[in-house]
C-alpha cells in the first residue's frame, strides 16, 4: 500500500493491497492503523454509502458535501473528477484519474467530487465522517459537469452520458459557492500567558477568551462552529492553586480543569480534531526526584486533583497531545515579575527553598506544542519545561534580584512549612516538580535554556 499526493492539497490517491486468486479478490478498503501510518488523515468515518450504476457512462456530480470521504470501487472502473471549491489560491484546481478496486481516494472537506462509470454495473463506495441529514444540504456546494473553464476530458462525452436533470443545471465555477479553506487553529484561553505566546506563533488562529465561550452552556457549545477548527488548543485553566481550596474555588477549579476539558474531548471525539491540553506537575505528589509521562497520579490538592481528572478524560481522545509542564512564566503577572517588582520597591522577601523544579517559559511551551503538531509526533503525553539543572524558587528569586541591581542576600531562604505557617486555605505543593524531558527531545525538539531570572 502506498499514497500519492495530487495538485489539490489534502486529496490523496491510495494504491491498495489487493489479494486475488481463482475465487476473485480481497482488499482492506479502510485500515485505520496502516493508512494513518502512511499519512492518511485519521478521519473517523461514521457512515458507508454505496452507489450502483446500471450503465457505462453514468455521470454524477460535481458535489462538495460538508465532510471528508474515502472513495473506492466495489466493482467496476471509474473516471474520477475532483475540483477544489475551498476559498483560497487553490480554488478551481482540477484533478482527474481513472480508478478501480485497486485504488482509493481520500477527499477532504471542501473538495467537490464527481465520477463517470466506464463499465456496466459499476458500484461506487465511499466512507464519510458525518451522518447525512437534510439540514446539511445548505452547506453543499456544486459546480457544473460541463463547465468549459474546468476543461474536463470526459472519456464518454456528456452528450452520451446518463446524467440527472439536477446535475445538468449546477452553476459554473465562477458562480459556485466557495467553502471554507483550510481549518484554522482554535486557541481557548487566548488572552492568558500561554494564549498570548501561542498567538505569536499562530497569527491566523482564532483566539477566544474562555469568558466569551461558556463550555458548560450546551446552547453555546452547540452553536459554535467546531468543524471549522483543527487543532483545538486548550490554553485555558483554573490556575489559582490556593483559591481552589475555598468552597467557590473548588467549584471553579473542577469546572475549568475537568468539566470543560470533558466537553472539548467530546467535541474532538465527534469531529476527529486534534486536541491539545496543558497539564501540570501538581498531578503528582512530589515525593520522587523526577517524573516521567507514565508516572502514577497522586495529587495533593484540589487543583491537582482537578487537573488529573481533566488529563484522564483528554487521554481518551485518539488524536491528543497532553503537554505536562511546571512553574510557567510568560507575559503578564508571574513569579519573575513579582520578584522584580519587590526588588525595585526595596523590599526583601522570604522565598521557599525546598521546592525543586524547572521554570517553563510560555515561548518554549508554545514552540513545543507547535513542534508536536507540525511534525505529526505520536499522540500522547509529553513533558515540557525549560532545560538546565533543577533549581528552587529561591534560586530564581535571587537571580531576579541580582538582575535588578540588588544583592542575592536580600532574599531569605525559608522552608515551605515555615513560609505557610498560620495561613489559611493553602494548597500543599509538590516538593519535587522535575519533569523528565526525554520523550519530547526524542521527537527532535531542542529544549531551550533561559538565563536564570529572565
Order of alpha helices (4+ residues) and beta strands (2+ residues): beta-beta-beta-beta-alpha-beta-beta-beta-beta-beta-beta-beta-beta-beta-alpha-beta-alpha-beta-alpha-beta-alpha-alpha-beta-alpha-beta-beta-alpha-beta-beta-beta-alpha-beta-beta-alpha-beta-alpha-alpha
